[in-house]
Amino acid sequence: MSTSYLVLTWALLGVLAGALALAARLKPAAWTRRGWLWLLALGLGASLLGGLLGFWLLGRLFSTAASLWTAVLVLCLPRLAGTLRARGASRQ
C-alpha cells in the first residue's frame, strides 16, 4: 500500500472518529457555534499526526492503529478538560 493510501485512510479514520465523538456528545458545552466542525477537524488533525508518528516510530503496519488511538485520545481531551474545570469550580 502506498503512503498516499495510508494518509487517506488516516484522514477517513479521523473524520469518522470525530463523527462518533459528536454522536457520543463529547463536544464541550463551551464550543457553541461550529463546535461540531472543530471536533471533526480535531479528529482529522490528530489522526494525521498520530499516523505520521506511528509510521516513523512503529512502521507501516502499525501506523493506522496508532492513528486511530491518537485520534480517540485527543477527541476525549476537550470533554475531560471541561469536566475537570467544572469540578474545580464547584469545589471553590
Secondary structure, 3 states (H helix, E strand, C coil): CCHHHHHHHHHHHHHHHHHHHHHCCCCCCCCCCCHHHHHHHHHHHHHHHHHHHHHHHCCCCCHHHHHHHHHHHHHHHHHHHHHHHHHHHHHC
